[in-house]
Amino acid sequence: MDRPNKPSAISPSGTGPQPSVHSEQGRVIASLPTGDSVEVLLYGATVISWKANGRENIWVSDAAKLDGSKPVRGGVPIVFPCFGPPPKNHATSALPQHGFARNSTWVYLGKSSSESGKLASGGDDSVKLDFGLTSSELSEDAKKAWGYDFSLVYSVTLARDGLQTMLNVQNKGDKALEFQMLLHTYFRIDDISKVAINGLGSATYIDKVLNATEHQQSTPSLQITGEVDRVYSAIKQDTTSITQDGKPRLDVTRDGISDSVVWNPWIEKAKSMGDFEPKDGYKKMVCVEVGAVDGWTKLEAGETFEGGMVVKSHA
């Protein structure tokens, strides 16, 4: 599908030092000759680690369950087909909060490689990991709650200093379906008091901390000084950047979608979540989540949607 302002894909190659990929204990781990790596749990196809230049970019709670007993607190949980508690009188109304993708076991479909930037070692390389989830693989409860015939393919591409995560949704049934999707990314940062989120100036957002009222951001950057839970929609600028001490830290570029959520639980909310540890962990994380959550995306029978993000890590 054609998309305007599509960011350059992070893509694989066949020469020079090659990436390594292996599976163990319900997870898939890929690494590059540079040492950059990504780790994905099959449960929820949840990215739980992404290292670039020796630095971990993803925050995961010390109390997160990684055994498939509940969705992971941290990492990059996939929200689908509903964002937040589903509305009454909607096809998703019988589903749990954030849907079923993050607490279903996905199938590892394999790896591929394509061309990316030149590595210091003299080779070109990156690696793409594909994960699948179809209606036939859902739990009986989820099938009953959302009886559509669909196929999801989630592609995680690791390249030097970059990570691309794309969700492809295909309606394989004979009736239209509606969905929302979000990549609920927890980024690891050094000190929340020194962080700014840029690229959201003039954007309209729903503030969930202020009774879901609508506002327009009046400043070019957002500093986190308390609990933040904002849903920005129809953002004109493709890239939202996280700076630390005024220096670029992470660039998050939306691809095929135009909404983003910014979330930090702060003190009281962090204390209230049993699986959020350490309790002062809010100082070391911020969520910048790309998605399509303003209203519903409708797919007619046979139609396909694709959306996601490209993240660049600055040393």
VMD Tcl script that draws the C-alpha trace (Angstrom):
set ca {
  {0.00 0.00 0.00}
  {1.25 3.48 -0.87}
  {1.93 5.77 2.05}
  {3.03 9.41 1.86}
  {6.15 10.41 3.82}
  {7.06 6.77 4.31}
  {10.30 6.55 6.33}
  {13.16 4.64 4.79}
  {12.84 1.00 5.62}
  {15.55 -0.61 7.65}
  {16.50 -3.45 5.43}
  {18.88 -6.68 5.24}
  {22.05 -7.96 3.03}
  {24.15 -10.86 2.04}
  {27.78 -9.84 2.35}
  {30.20 -9.26 5.22}
  {29.71 -10.36 8.82}
  {26.24 -11.77 9.33}
  {23.71 -11.38 12.13}
  {23.03 -14.31 14.42}
  {19.56 -15.47 15.47}
  {18.65 -18.15 17.97}
  {15.59 -19.27 19.93}
  {15.52 -20.33 23.55}
  {12.90 -20.66 26.30}
  {10.07 -19.06 24.35}
  {12.04 -16.13 23.01}
  {13.98 -15.18 19.87}
  {17.26 -13.28 20.16}
  {19.02 -11.57 17.24}
  {22.37 -9.82 17.33}
  {24.59 -8.00 14.84}
  {28.37 -8.17 14.56}
  {28.40 -4.69 16.15}
  {26.90 -6.12 19.34}
  {23.51 -4.47 18.79}
  {20.74 -6.91 19.73}
  {17.01 -7.43 20.12}
  {15.09 -9.99 22.17}
  {11.44 -10.90 21.52}
  {9.18 -13.08 23.67}
  {6.84 -15.33 21.71}
  {4.25 -14.48 24.38}
  {2.70 -11.31 22.97}
  {5.55 -11.03 20.40}
  {6.82 -8.58 23.02}
  {10.19 -6.92 22.45}
  {11.83 -7.05 25.90}
  {15.31 -5.77 25.01}
  {16.92 -3.64 22.32}
  {20.56 -2.72 22.74}
  {22.45 -0.29 20.50}
  {26.01 0.90 21.08}
  {26.08 -1.15 24.28}
  {23.09 0.74 25.71}
  {19.71 -0.78 26.63}
  {16.89 1.26 25.10}
  {13.90 -0.68 26.47}
  {12.64 -0.56 30.07}
  {11.17 -3.70 31.65}
  {9.89 -3.82 35.23}
  {11.91 -5.94 37.66}
  {8.59 -7.58 38.59}
  {7.43 -8.22 35.01}
  {6.15 -11.73 34.33}
  {8.07 -13.23 31.40}
  {6.54 -16.69 31.75}
  {3.33 -16.08 29.78}
  {1.14 -15.77 32.86}
  {0.21 -12.13 32.18}
  {1.13 -9.30 29.77}
  {4.65 -7.95 30.26}
  {4.99 -4.73 32.27}
  {7.48 -2.95 30.05}
  {9.04 -3.75 26.69}
  {6.90 -3.17 23.60}
  {3.49 -4.79 24.18}
  {1.24 -4.93 21.09}
  {-2.20 -3.44 21.71}
  {-4.82 -4.97 19.33}
  {-7.72 -4.88 18.46}
  {-8.79 -2.34 21.12}
  {-6.96 0.39 23.02}
  {-7.82 0.66 26.70}
  {-11.08 -0.77 28.01}
  {-13.26 -1.61 24.98}
  {-16.43 0.46 24.54}
  {-19.84 -1.07 25.20}
  {-21.94 -1.91 22.15}
  {-18.88 -2.49 19.95}
  {-17.55 -5.68 18.37}
  {-14.62 -5.58 20.84}
  {-16.77 -5.07 23.95}
  {-16.21 -8.59 25.32}
  {-12.40 -8.33 25.09}
  {-10.05 -7.42 27.95}
  {-8.34 -4.02 28.13}
  {-5.89 -3.57 25.20}
  {-7.22 -6.69 23.46}
  {-5.60 -10.10 23.04}
  {-2.39 -9.63 21.03}
  {-0.20 -8.91 24.05}
  {-1.33 -12.01 25.93}
  {-1.44 -14.53 23.09}
  {1.46 -16.78 22.11}
  {2.67 -15.87 18.61}
  {4.41 -18.13 16.07}
  {7.97 -17.32 15.01}
  {7.79 -17.30 11.19}
  {11.53 -16.98 10.57}
  {14.22 -14.45 9.71}
  {15.35 -12.63 6.61}
  {18.07 -10.14 5.91}
  {18.40 -7.06 3.72}
  {20.59 -4.03 3.26}
  {21.14 -1.35 5.90}
  {23.91 1.11 6.68}
  {27.58 0.30 6.40}
  {28.92 -1.31 9.56}
  {32.26 -0.36 11.07}
  {33.47 -3.89 10.36}
  {33.02 -3.30 6.65}
  {29.84 -5.31 6.04}
  {26.26 -4.29 5.46}
  {23.73 -5.97 7.66}
  {20.48 -6.08 9.54}
  {18.03 -8.82 10.31}
  {14.23 -9.03 10.19}
  {12.26 -11.35 12.46}
  {8.64 -12.14 11.59}
  {6.00 -13.28 14.08}
  {2.45 -14.37 13.25}
  {-0.89 -14.63 14.98}
  {-4.10 -15.78 13.29}
  {-7.65 -16.31 14.48}
  {-7.04 -20.07 14.65}
  {-4.28 -19.57 17.25}
  {-6.39 -17.55 19.68}
  {-7.67 -18.93 22.95}
  {-11.28 -20.15 22.88}
  {-12.28 -17.17 25.03}
  {-10.72 -14.69 22.59}
  {-12.31 -16.43 19.59}
  {-15.73 -16.16 21.25}
  {-15.16 -12.50 22.18}
  {-13.96 -11.44 18.71}
  {-15.12 -13.85 16.03}
  {-13.31 -12.48 12.98}
  {-11.02 -14.31 10.58}
  {-7.74 -12.36 10.53}
  {-3.99 -12.66 10.18}
  {-1.36 -10.54 11.96}
  {2.30 -10.43 10.96}
  {4.62 -8.44 13.22}
  {8.04 -7.68 11.76}
  {10.93 -6.63 13.99}
  {13.98 -5.41 12.06}
  {17.26 -4.81 13.88}
  {19.87 -2.61 12.21}
  {22.83 -0.69 13.49}
  {21.48 2.00 15.88}
  {17.93 1.32 14.69}
  {14.87 -0.80 15.28}
  {11.82 -1.05 13.06}
  {8.58 -2.68 14.25}
  {5.66 -3.04 11.82}
  {2.26 -4.65 12.32}
  {0.46 -6.01 9.26}
  {-3.25 -6.74 9.70}
  {-5.18 -8.73 7.10}
  {-8.92 -9.33 7.10}
  {-9.23 -12.92 5.86}
  {-12.95 -13.17 6.46}
  {-15.99 -12.21 4.40}
  {-17.17 -9.32 6.58}
  {-15.65 -5.96 7.52}
  {-13.80 -5.62 10.84}
  {-12.77 -2.61 12.92}
  {-9.70 -2.36 15.11}
  {-7.28 -0.11 16.95}
  {-3.57 -0.83 17.31}
  {-0.74 0.59 19.40}
  {2.88 -0.31 20.13}
  {3.04 0.43 23.87}
  {6.81 1.09 23.98}
  {8.55 1.65 27.32}
  {11.80 3.49 26.58}
  {14.63 3.38 29.12}
  {16.06 6.79 29.96}
  {18.62 7.97 32.53}
  {16.65 10.63 34.40}
  {13.07 11.71 33.71}
  {13.77 15.19 35.09}
  {16.20 15.81 32.24}
  {14.02 14.43 29.45}
  {11.99 16.35 26.88}
  {9.59 14.97 24.26}
  {9.72 16.99 21.04}
  {7.64 17.01 17.86}
  {4.18 17.28 19.42}
  {3.82 21.08 19.29}
  {0.31 22.28 18.29}
  {-0.99 18.69 18.32}
  {-4.41 17.98 19.84}
  {-4.54 15.44 22.66}
  {-6.93 13.78 25.07}
  {-5.61 14.12 28.64}
  {-6.63 11.01 30.57}
  {-5.29 12.51 33.81}
  {-7.74 15.41 33.38}
  {-10.93 13.35 32.88}
  {-10.25 12.67 29.19}
  {-10.63 16.32 28.24}
  {-9.29 17.62 24.91}
  {-6.39 20.08 24.77}
  {-3.87 21.47 22.31}
  {-0.20 21.38 23.17}
  {1.03 24.96 23.33}
  {4.77 24.30 23.75}
  {7.15 22.68 21.25}
  {8.42 20.21 23.87}
  {6.88 18.31 26.78}
  {8.67 17.88 30.10}
  {7.44 15.18 32.49}
  {6.88 16.62 35.98}
  {3.99 14.44 37.17}
  {1.68 11.70 35.94}
  {1.21 11.98 32.16}
  {-1.29 10.03 30.07}
  {-1.96 11.83 26.79}
  {-3.36 10.50 23.52}
  {-2.19 12.68 20.62}
  {-4.04 12.29 17.32}
  {-3.40 13.29 13.69}
  {0.13 14.46 14.49}
  {1.46 16.43 11.53}
  {5.14 15.74 12.20}
  {6.19 12.13 11.53}
  {8.94 12.00 14.17}
  {8.65 12.41 17.93}
  {12.05 12.75 19.60}
  {13.21 12.10 23.13}
  {16.11 14.27 24.30}
  {18.18 13.77 27.46}
  {20.08 16.77 28.86}
  {19.19 18.62 25.65}
  {20.92 15.99 23.47}
  {19.15 13.61 21.04}
  {18.48 10.24 22.68}
  {15.79 8.49 20.60}
  {13.88 9.41 17.44}
  {10.52 7.66 17.01}
  {9.15 7.91 13.45}
  {5.58 6.83 12.76}
  {4.99 4.81 9.58}
  {1.45 4.50 8.20}
  {-0.12 5.83 11.43}
  {-0.48 9.29 12.95}
  {-1.39 8.89 16.65}
  {0.86 8.59 19.70}
  {0.43 8.15 23.44}
  {2.85 9.64 25.97}
  {2.68 7.97 29.39}
  {4.53 8.04 32.69}
  {2.80 6.77 35.85}
  {4.78 8.98 38.28}
  {4.80 8.30 42.01}
  {1.29 7.27 43.09}
  {0.33 5.27 39.99}
  {3.67 3.40 40.09}
  {3.01 2.48 43.74}
  {-0.45 1.17 42.85}
  {0.78 -1.27 40.18}
  {1.89 -4.57 41.70}
  {4.12 -5.47 38.75}
  {5.88 -2.08 38.51}
  {9.30 -2.38 40.15}
  {11.29 -0.66 41.42}
  {8.63 1.79 42.60}
  {10.85 4.71 41.59}
  {11.30 3.12 38.15}
  {9.15 5.92 36.68}
  {12.32 8.06 36.84}
  {14.02 5.71 34.37}
  {11.27 5.23 31.75}
  {8.89 7.04 29.48}
  {6.35 5.56 27.08}
  {6.09 7.05 23.59}
  {3.61 4.75 21.87}
  {2.75 4.90 18.17}
  {-0.63 3.73 16.96}
  {-3.99 4.16 15.28}
  {-6.27 4.79 18.26}
  {-8.32 7.87 17.32}
  {-11.53 6.12 16.32}
  {-11.43 2.79 14.49}
  {-9.65 1.52 11.40}
  {-12.06 -0.40 9.17}
  {-10.85 -3.24 6.95}
  {-13.22 -4.69 4.38}
  {-12.98 -8.39 3.49}
  {-9.55 -9.14 2.00}
  {-8.06 -5.73 2.86}
  {-4.71 -5.19 4.57}
  {-3.36 -2.51 6.91}
  {0.25 -1.88 7.90}
  {1.61 0.54 10.49}
  {4.45 0.83 12.95}
  {7.60 2.73 13.79}
  {11.26 3.21 13.05}
  {13.34 4.11 16.11}
  {16.85 5.58 15.93}
  {19.11 5.41 18.99}
  {21.70 8.13 19.52}
  {24.78 7.15 21.50}
}
mol new
graphics top color blue
foreach p $ca { graphics top sphere $p radius 0.5 }
foreach p [lrange $ca 0 end-1] q [lrange $ca 1 end] { graphics top cylinder $p $q radius 0.2 }
display resetview
